[in-house]
Amino acid sequence: MIVQKFGGTSVADPEAIRRLIEIVRTTRDREGRGPAVVVSAMSGVTDALLTVAAAGGAGQTDDALAKLRQLRERHLASAIALTAGARRDDVAAFVNTQFDELEAVARALGVLREVSGRSMDAIAACGELLNSRIIAAALDESGLPATWVDARRAIVTDDDHTRALPLMGETTDALRASVTPLVAAGRVPVLGGFVGATRAGITTTLGRGGSDYSGALVGAGIGAREIQIWTDVDGMLTADPRVVPSPRVVPQLSYAEASELAYFGAKVLHPSTILPAVERDIPVRIVNSRKPDGQGTLITAMHRSGAASSGITALACKPGISVVDITSSRMLMAYGFLRRLFEVFERFRTAVDVVTTSEVSVSVTVDDRRHLEAITQALDEFADVSVEPDMALLCAVGDQLRTDASIAARVLRVMESVPLRMVSQAASRRNITVVLRQSDLPGAMQRLHQEFFG
């Protein structure tokens, strides 16, 4: 069984959805059953829905309703282009019902002048719910026996709204109850990604980029042979194409390498996507929906095709980070200081990317600035704190870094003229990460790419 997850640009409009239909048809003809399909909202829709929520909460009800009218027309146009007859009527009725409810929520927010996480999830989830229903009908219209599955009945999460975590055991049970029987009956199940529900049935979302995570959860839950992530690029690239012109496609890499690249900024893959696949040893393939005959990038437990000849598999970068320096003479020879320090970040639910320490100071990087002022105030109670914004992470990833010390030396030698704020190599020794000024990032990354991929 193959699970195919299609991102927002791969389901952006009727033309893109028709490409999806042919990809699904080809896979079904080859495999003899399935596949299970997970889809994102149309590109731009989730951002638009979040704008609606913000406008409603700010009392700008007319703006929110105008945006919802545009979104209603876009979804109805897609349904009309892809379906006919009774099927079209059924989908149009679903679309209209969803938008009627959204308009009622927007009006209520305009009165309350407050947007809770629960309300935000109820609004943001609609993009995936609408698009998955339209695509299921479009597949059925084209002769492929498809059935829509409400993702809220298939992905069970905790109640941490806007970034809920799946409850794995209950999610697996729910998937086996809702998806597996459809596959056994010869159907093509279609679910929206990004969306789940609590045990009590309250709608949740998995956080931005969570549709990839949903695809992996479905794959793990039903025991898929392969999870495919269909997107608008040819696969995992050796560098961010917005920074390095004409990067190469990486044909194969390990779970560990992919996870490092995703965590440190590679946009093709959501960092959490790999986790369910690793646990079940399911290969993940990244493929371009505009070039379905391409091989893309295959991610497996072992880098079976052999290490990259350069020693580096790919580069990743993350701009827009801040460096937080915490200094205290009480840190010297003292136990408990680091625990107290990191408890502050835990209290404000802010993840730390890179950490370096000296005798009396600790430096960390964060890319989530929402609580940075409060974190700084809390740290000020027991240390001197300074924050340096407009910094960037640059990460070189490769399994060979574990066995060949000369690779890390080459990385640093290439950047000898760049002022480096921090340098880190984690225990896994699959990456070497440097922190530098954001303005220095393009030149440094281009030089590194030339050195290793020339």
N, C-alpha and C positions, 0 to 999 in steps of 0.2 A: 504494500500500500504506500502510495506517495501522498504527502501533504504539500499542497502548493499555496504559498502565501503571496498575495499580490499587493504591492504598496500603492500609495495614493496616485503617483504618476502613471501606474499601470492600470488604474481604473478611473482615470480622470474624466472621461467622456465616453459617448457611445463608440467612437472609433477604437479607443483603448480597450473597452470591454469586449468588442468584437475580436480583438487580438487575443484577449484572455480566453474567449470561447474556443478559438482554434487551438490554443495551447492545451486546454483541458481535453479537447477532443483527441488530439494527437496522443496525449498521455494515456487516455482511456483505451484507445485503440491498441497501444503498445502493451499496457499492463493488463488489460482485460477486465478491469474494475476500477471503481473510484474515478478520480482522486478525491480526497477531501480538500475543500477549498476554503481558505481564510482570506478575507479582504479588508483593506483599509477603507476609510472614508475617501470620497473624491478629493483630489489634491486641493488644499486650501480651505476645505469645509470645516475641519476641526478648529482652525484658527478663527474662522468666521463665527463659529458657534461660541467660542470663548469671548469674542468681541461682543456678541449678543448678551452673554451673561454679564459682562462688565458694564455694558450700557444700561441694562435693566437695573442692576444694582446701584448705578449712579443716578437713577431716576430719568434716564434718557430713553423713555419707553418708545417714543416715535422712531428713534434711530434703530432701536432693537427690532421693532416690528418691520421696518423697511428692509433691514438685512434679512430677516426671516422670509419676507416675500420673495426676495431674490433667490434665496436658497430653495424655496419651494418650487419656483419656476424651473430652476436648474435640474432638480431631481425629477420633476414631472416630465420635462423635455427628454431626459434620458430614458425614463420608463416608456414614453410614447415611441421613441426611436427604436427601442429594442423588443417591444412586445406588441401584441395585437389582441383584439377580441376580449373574451372574458378574462384572460390573463392580464391584459392591460388594465381593465377595470378594477381588478382585484389589487394590483400593485398601486394604481393611482389612489384608490381608497385608503390603502395603508399609508402612503405618503401624506395625503391630506390629513388623516387622523393624527399622525405624528406632529405635523406642523401646527395643527389646531392646538394640540397640547403644549407645544413649545411657546406659542403666542400667549396662552394662558399663564405659563410660568413666567414669561417676560413681564407681563402686566403685574403679576404678584410681586416680582422682584422690585418693580418700580414703586410699589406701595411700601414694601418692607425696607427698601434701601439697604439691603444686605444680601450678599451671596455666600452661602455656606459651601463647604466642600461637597456636601451631599447634593445640593442644587447644581453645582458646577458639573458634577459627574452625570446627573440626569440630562443635562443639556449637551455636554460634550459627547456622550455615548451615541447620540442620535445619528451622527454622521455614518458610523459603521453599521448601525442597525438598518438605516435606510438603504445604504448602498448594497449591503449583503442581500437584502430582500429583492432589490431590483436585479442584481446579478443572478440570483437563483432563478428568477422568472425568465431572464434572458437566456440562460442555459437551457431551461426547459423548452422555451420557445424554439430554440435551434435544434431540438431533437435529442438533447442530452438530458436524461432523467435526473433532475436536480430537486433537492428539498432544502428549504431554508431552515436553519437551526438557530433559534434565539440564543446568542452567546451567553445570556444571563442564566440560562438553564444548563450551561455546559462548563463554565469557568466559575468556580467557587472561591471567594476571596475573603480576606479579613475586612474590617470596616475602616481602614485608613484611606479615606476618600481622596481622590485625585492621584494617588500612587499606591493603590492596594496591592497586596501580595497574595498570590494564589495559595490556597490550602491544597497541597499536592494530592494527598490521599482522596479527599472529597472531590477534587477536580477530576481525577482519574476515574472515579466511580461515575461521576456525572457524564463524562465523555463516553464511557462504555455503555451508558444507558441511552444517550441521545444520538451519538454519531455512529458507533460500531454497528448497531442493527441496520442503519440505512445503507452502509457499505455492504453488509451481508445480503441485503435485499436488492443490490445492484444499482443503488442510487448514488448521486453525487451530493454529499452534504456541503452546504455553504454557510459559513459563519462569519460574523463580523469580528475583527480583531480588536484589541485594546479594551474590550468591554467584559465585565463579569458582574457578579452579584454576591452579596453576603449570604450567609446561611438563611437569613430572614427574607431574602429576595430583593434587597435594596440594591439598586444599580451602583456599580463602582467602575472605575477605570484604572488601568495598570500604569499610568504615567505616559508621558510623551515617548513615542517610539515603541509603545507596548504592543503594537500589532505583530511585530516580529516575535515578541515573547509569546503571544497567543498562538502563533503558528507552531512554535516549538512545543508548547504545552499540549496542543492537539496531537502533534506527532508522537510525543512521549506517551500520552494517554492511550492512544489507540495502537501503539506499537508499530509505527511507520518504518518502512525500509529506508526512506530518505525524506528529508525536509527541504523543500525548495523555496528560496526567497526570490521572487520575481520583482525586479526593480528597473531603473532606467540607466544603469551602467552595466558594463560587460562582466563585472565581478569585483572582487577585492583588488584594489590597485596598489601599486608600490608607493604612492603618495597621493595627497589630496590634490585633485586636478585644478582646484581653485588657487593653489599655491605653486604647484610644479606643472609646467606645460607637458602634455603628452606622457603621463606616467604609464607603466606597463600593467597588464593584468597578471595577477599571481594565480597560476593554474591550480595549485594545491598548497594547503597549509594545515597545521595542526590546530586542534581545539585551543590549546594553550596560546599559540601565536594569535589566533583570531580573537580570543578573549582580550589579550593585551592590546591589540590594535583597536578593538571596539571601545575598550575602556578609555584609551588615551586619544580618542577623537575620530577614528575612522567612521564616517557617517553611513556607510553602506549597511552596517549591522548594529542592532541595538545590543548594548553590553550584556543584558540578561538573556539574550536569545540562546546563547551557547549552553547555559546551565542545564535545562532539561535534556538537551541532546547529549551532553557529556554523561549524564547519569545513566542514560539508556544506550549509549554508544551508537547514536543515530547520525549518519553523515548529513551535513548541511551543505546545500549547493546554492550559490548566488548566481542568478542568471538575468540577462537583459530581456525584458518582454518585447522589445522592439527588434531583437535579434535572437529569436527562439532557437535557432540552429546552433548557436554558440555553446561552448562547453562551460563557460563561466568559471567560477572558483569552487573547488570541492574542499570542504573542511572535514577532516577525520581525526580519529584519535592519534594517529601517527602521521608524520610528514613522509608518507610512503614513497613519494616520487623523488626523495633525496633533497638535501638542503640546497638552498639557493647558492649558486657558485660564488656570489659575492660575500656570503656569510650572513647577510641581512635579508630577511624576507620582505619587509616593507617598512615604511615610515608613517607615523601618525602625528598629528598635532592638535592642540587644543588652545585656541586663543581665548582672551577674555577672562583670564584667571587672576586671582589676587594672592600675593604672598603675605602671610601673617607671621611676624617675628615675635616670639615670646621670650623675654629675658628676665632672669632672676638669680641673684647670688645664692638664694636659698635652695636652688636646684643642685648646687655642687654637693656631691656625696649624700644627697637626700633621697630616700625612697618615698614613693607615693606622689611625687610631684607630677610625673607624667600621667598617672591615673587621674589626678585632679584636673589636669589640663584637658585631657581628651573627654572627660565627663562633660565639660562645657559644650564641646561640639556635639556630643551625643544628646544633650538636653535640648539643643536647638535643631536636631535632626539634620545636621550639615555634614556631608561626607568630606573627607580629606583625601587628596590624591597622592601627594609626595610629602615625605617627612625627612628632615635632616636635623641632626643634633650636634651640639658641642658641649663643653663643660657646663656652661651656664645659660645656654639658649637653645630654643627649638624653633625651627622654621617649618611651616606647613603651607600647602597650596590648597585653595578652594575655588570651585567655579560657580558655586551657588552663593550669591551675595545677599539673598533675601534677609538673612538674620545676622549679617556680619557686624552691624553696629551693636546689636545686643550681645553677640559673642565677645566683641572687644571690651565692652563694659564689664562683662562677667570675668574676663581674664585680668582686667585692670585691678581686681580686688587682691590679687596675689603676685602680679608680675608687671613688668613694663611691656607694653604692646605697641607695635607699629604695623601698619598695613600698606603694602605697595601694590597698587592696581595696575592694570594695563600690561600684564605679563602673559607669557605663553609657555605651554609645555611642548617639547619636541621629543619624540620617542622613536628610537630605532629598535625594531623587534626581529628576533630570529632565534630559533632553537640552538644554532651553532654558537651563540654567545656563551653558552654554558661550558663549552670545551675549548674555545679558541680565544684566549685573552687579547690577542692582537686586534680583534675586531673593535672592541671598546676603545683601544688606543687610537685606532684609525678615526673613529667617530670624533673623539676629542681633538685630535690633531687637525681635522678638517675645520673645526670651529675655533682654532686658536686665536683668531682675531675678533671673536665675538665675546662680549662680556657675559659670562654665565653666572646666574644668580644662585642656582643649586644644581647639583649633580647627584643622581641616584641610580643604583642598580639593586633591584629587589632580590630576595632570597632565591627566587626561581631562576635568576640570571638569564632570563629570556629577553630582557630589554635593558637598554641604558637610556635614562631619561634626563634631560636637562631643562632647566627653567631659565628663560631669557626674556628680554624686553619684547613686547609684541611687535614693535617696529623692526626688530632684527630677525623675526621669524622667516619671512619669505626668502631672504638671501641665504640664511643658514640652511634652510630645508633644501633649497635648490642646489647648494654646494654638496650637501650630503647625498642627495639623489644622484648627482653627477659622479661622485666618488664610488658609490656602490652599484649603480645601475647604468652609468655612463652612456 
